[in-house]
Every structure is written in C-alpha cells, then in structure tokens.
C-alpha cells in the first residue's frame, strides 16, 4: 500500500478542472482512495473529495470505472 504523495505539503489546492491529477486519487473501481493511501490530512482529503465530486458533476470524471 504505497502512498501517492510522500510529503503531505505537496498539495495545497485541488482544482476540479485538473482531472488528470484527480484521476490519480481514484482506484480502479472509480472510488476515492482513503486517507491512508493518499497520505493527506483530513482537511486536504475533504478538499480532494469536493473537487472530485465537482469534476464528476461536470462530466470531467466518470462516476464509475469503465468496464
């Protein structure tokens, strides 16, 4: 179980329009990865989830993984 970022301070802001970066935080089933896997703190994880949900709503990301 490798963390995506080694240093938590690497990410200050998640942009919902940057879907390439947000895809790194989704697993193969299209679910948002847990804090243990992402290595983010609580506030960063909430910002990440909000950005992913906004990107899904605008159809930049899919709600489910492609089969």
N, C-alpha and C positions, 0 to 999 in steps of 0.2 A: 504494500500500500504506500506508494510514493506520493509525496505532496507535490502539488502543481508549482507552488512558489516556495522557495526555501526561506525567504525573508518576508515577513508579513507587511513590511513597509513598502514593498514593491508596488502595491496597488493603492492608489489614493482615491480614484474615481472610476466608476464603471459607466461607460457610455452605452446606452441601449442601441445606438446606431452602429456600434462596432461589433457586429455579430460574429466576426471571426474570433475575437477574443472571448466572447461569451460562450462560444461553442466548446472551448477548452474546459469549461466548468460543467458540461453536461456529460452523463455517462452514455453508454451505447443504447440505452433504452429511452434517452431523451429526458432523463430526470436530472435535477440539480444535484451536484455532488455535495456530500456532507462537509461540515467544517473540518473534520479530521483529515479528509482527503485534500481539501483545498488549502488548509493551513491558515485560513483567515480568522479574524476575531469576530465576535458577534455582530458588531456594527457593520463591518465590511461584508459579512455574509448576508445581512439584511439588504444592504445596498445592491449586492450582486443579484439576489433573488428578485428585487424590484426591477432591476434593469433587464433581466431575462424575461420576466413577465410582460414588461412593456414591449420588448422586441417580439415576443410571441403574439401579442395583441396586434401589432402592426404587420404581422406575417413575415418578419425578418428571420425568425426561427420557427421551427415547427413545434407543435405541442407533443407529438410522439415521434419516435425514431422511424426512419424508413425501413420497411421490411425487405 
